[in-house]
């Protein structure tokens, strides 16, 4: 990153990196285990992937980027196994959608109040997008850990998809 780096480019970089990691997690788990849970675990990796897709499309894609989307939060946590091709395509779209919206966000908008009061207090776009990055990071860790438990495999090798 250079001295000319902006909030938009920094956040786009972080989301791009983590969304690529999300793609790698999906690639590393087979269809049956994608929807499996263990005692004490509420959500499958598949449901967490659906949830992250819905969350980021709603808040960054639709609310910040104006990209049409109708969120179905109940489906995110209650859907029966979704075909891998659909999951793969949805996550691949996020890899360009989210960083693209963030990179196009003008500097002046970062200090404006986010249009929806999601967390019980008004937040700026910057603050809320940082929250969304933390949310992505949290669930990415859960998916990784669940994949390791279910498959017996270790950490994924660093690198791109």
Rosetta blueprint (number, residue, H / E / L):
1 X L
2 X L
3 X L
4 X L
5 X L
6 X L
7 X H
8 X H
9 X H
10 X H
11 X H
12 X H
13 X H
14 X H
15 X H
16 X H
17 X H
18 X H
19 X H
20 X H
21 X H
22 X H
23 X H
24 X H
25 X H
26 X H
27 X H
28 X L
29 X L
30 X L
31 X H
32 X H
33 X H
34 X H
35 X L
36 X L
37 X L
38 X L
39 X L
40 X L
41 X L
42 X L
43 X L
44 X L
45 X H
46 X H
47 X H
48 X H
49 X H
50 X H
51 X H
52 X H
53 X H
54 X H
55 X H
56 X H
57 X H
58 X H
59 X H
60 X H
61 X H
62 X H
63 X H
64 X H
65 X L
66 X L
67 X L
68 X L
69 X L
70 X L
71 X L
72 X L
73 X H
74 X H
75 X H
76 X H
77 X H
78 X H
79 X L
80 X L
81 X L
82 X L
83 X L
84 X H
85 X H
86 X H
87 X H
88 X H
89 X H
90 X H
91 X H
92 X H
93 X H
94 X H
95 X H
96 X H
97 X H
98 X H
99 X H
100 X H
101 X H
102 X H
103 X H
104 X H
105 X L
106 X L
107 X H
108 X H
109 X H
110 X H
111 X H
112 X L
113 X E
114 X L
115 X L
116 X L
117 X L
118 X L
119 X L
120 X L
121 X L
122 X L
123 X L
124 X E
125 X H
126 X H
127 X H
128 X H
129 X H
130 X H
131 X H
132 X H
133 X H
134 X H
135 X H
136 X H
137 X H
138 X H
139 X H
140 X H
141 X H
142 X H
143 X H
144 X H
145 X H
146 X H
147 X H
148 X H
149 X H
150 X H
151 X H
152 X L
153 X L
154 X L
155 X L
156 X L
157 X L
158 X L
159 X L
160 X L
161 X L
